[in-house]
Amino acid sequence: MRAFFNLAKKWGLNVTQQRGLLGWPAASTYHKYKCGNVSALSFDTLTRISLLLGIYKVLHILYPQPELADSWLKLRNSNPMFAGKAPLDLMLDTGIDAMYAVRRLLDGRRG
């Protein structure tokens, strides 16, 4: 969980965005995670964190400027997949399927 919270800080995500990316855990559960009180995580939560860490890594490969890599998720995107939205908005609206799609898109760009 520490890796997720470090990533969320670099991306400038608020609590609502963080909870959304984690699959909407209860507020009390989220705050337990935040305090480091983590027991076994569900497969869904682990998958989401893995996808986000992969997205972070690929963005830093594609965009060597850390500011651009870390802001990409919040920038409006002209790719038809995003329909003018920011990738973060798509992932929050659509959930894990969009997280997989963003990861595949970035992996494809990386080559």
C-alpha positions in Angstrom: 0.0 0.0 0.0 2.9 2.3 0.7 3.8 2.2 -3.0 0.2 3.2 -4.0 0.2 6.1 -1.6 3.6 7.3 -2.8 2.2 7.1 -6.4 -1.0 9.0 -5.4 1.1 11.8 -3.9 3.2 12.1 -7.1 0.1 12.2 -9.2 -1.6 14.7 -6.8 -4.6 12.5 -6.2 -7.2 13.5 -3.6 -8.8 11.0 -1.3 -11.9 10.5 -3.5 -9.7 9.8 -6.5 -7.5 7.4 -4.5 -10.5 5.5 -3.2 -12.0 5.3 -6.7 -8.8 3.8 -8.1 -8.7 1.3 -5.3 -12.3 0.2 -6.1 -14.1 2.3 -3.5 -13.2 0.7 -0.2 -15.1 2.0 2.8 -13.7 5.2 4.1 -12.7 3.5 7.3 -10.8 0.8 5.4 -9.1 3.5 3.2 -7.9 5.3 6.4 -6.7 2.0 7.9 -4.7 1.5 4.7 -3.4 5.1 4.9 -2.2 4.5 8.5 -0.4 1.4 7.5 -2.9 -1.0 9.1 -3.1 -3.4 6.2 -4.0 -7.1 6.4 -4.4 -9.2 3.3 -5.6 -7.3 0.3 -8.2 -8.6 -2.1 -7.2 -9.8 -5.5 -9.1 -6.9 -7.1 -7.2 -4.3 -5.0 -3.8 -6.0 -5.7 -4.7 -6.0 -9.4 -5.6 -2.3 -9.4 -2.4 -1.4 -7.6 -0.4 -3.4 -10.0 -2.0 -1.8 -13.0 -1.4 1.7 -11.5 2.3 0.9 -10.8 2.7 -0.3 -14.3 1.1 2.8 -15.7 3.4 4.9 -13.6 6.5 3.0 -14.8 5.5 3.2 -18.5 4.7 6.9 -18.2 8.2 7.6 -16.8 9.7 5.6 -19.7 7.7 7.4 -22.3 8.2 10.8 -20.8 11.6 11.3 -19.2 10.4 14.7 -17.8 8.9 13.7 -14.4 6.5 16.7 -14.4 5.0 15.5 -17.7 4.9 11.9 -16.7 3.2 12.6 -13.5 0.7 15.0 -15.0 -0.3 12.9 -18.0 -3.0 11.1 -16.2 -4.9 14.4 -15.5 -4.4 15.9 -19.0 -7.3 15.8 -21.5 -6.4 13.3 -24.2 -7.4 13.4 -27.9 -7.2 9.6 -28.3 -10.7 8.3 -29.2 -10.5 5.9 -26.3 -10.7 8.9 -23.9 -13.3 10.9 -25.8 -11.6 14.2 -24.8 -11.4 13.2 -21.1 -8.3 12.8 -19.0 -7.2 9.2 -18.5 -7.8 9.5 -14.8 -11.4 10.5 -15.4 -12.0 7.5 -17.6 -10.4 5.2 -15.0 -12.6 6.6 -12.3 -15.8 6.5 -14.4 -15.2 3.0 -15.9 -13.1 1.2 -13.3 -10.7 -1.6 -13.7 -11.5 -2.2 -17.3 -10.3 1.3 -18.2 -7.2 0.8 -16.1 -6.4 -2.3 -18.2 -7.1 -0.3 -21.4 -4.8 2.6 -20.3 -2.1 0.1 -19.4 -2.3 -1.7 -22.8 -2.3 1.7 -24.6 0.8 2.9 -22.9 2.6 -0.5 -23.3 1.8 -0.4 -27.0 3.3 3.1 -27.3 6.4 1.9 -25.5 6.8 -0.8 -28.0 
